[in-house]
Amino acid sequence: MKAMVFEEIGGPLVYKEAPNPVPSPQEILVSIHAASVNPADYKVRSGFYPSSQNLQLPYILGRDFSGVVIELGTDVSDFSIGDQVFGVLDAGHEGTYAEIVSEKAEIIAKKPNFLTHPEAAALALTGLTAIVSLEDTAELKAGEKILIQGGAGGVGSYAVQLAKYRKAHVIVTASPNNHEYMEKLGADEVIDYNSVDFREKVSDCDIVYDTVGGDVHLHSYDVLKSGGRMVYVAPQPENFQLPRDDVKVLRPKVGRTRAHLERIIELAESSSVTAPAIELMPLSAASTAQEKIKSRHVRGKIVLEPQG
């Protein structure tokens, strides 16, 4: 199969032949039609995470995908060859920057016909992350005020819609060129983080959902009401110390389950949460895609097409 691999930490992505994965008895083998690009991808390649030092090189990145089943493990009975499926690889397992991937059948779901492969790939990890964050962890309730930091990104785009679906008052930070996009997704207030300190515009939030991290995370505590919840999926600042003791700090545990993928399908079928803006690129352009992601100015998701 063709894949994008890197052969040393910090090294370039190279488009080349790689061995086909072999499914275990509990796994399915999937021909990938679309694979999402996530910020974690370039961070793994750059050695940002301690676990990056233990990778078996050469290494194939990528966590979420949509495709077609081409082989079944001997113990798999809930899928058939030819089924269209989508999902997120298990924690610690990567490899969707490729034409073929294997994964445990129990954490994969059948893709409905009303979603294209790029849409399903774009919704997989973003939807899983946002649902676990806002529904399972924050337990966002109707009428609550939520500030979503980084609303135009993949997770942010999903979170804005999910929060609005749950009848919250939704405030987002975004650059000016994404304000119309945020309003279209349902945001009640949009703040230009380039020209305005959000702390001057926002206060008494029940929840801050931080997808940005760094100093944004630190400053976000200023806008929480007493008893509010900080929910974060981006890294806290170095040597971070909690500035308040009257708020809850929650780090979602984003596990992989078919139930969450089926929740994504349910919300998409009712048009409560639709796929984010998608930019398609061929798999061979994964390096360009990662550079765009690093700029932190991507609207929605970049999706790679191995057959492109």
Summary of the structure (lengths in Angstrom):
residues: 308
radius of gyration: 19.3
end to end distance: 14.1
largest distance: 59.4
contacts: 1081
relative contact order: 0.16
helix: 31%
strand: 29%
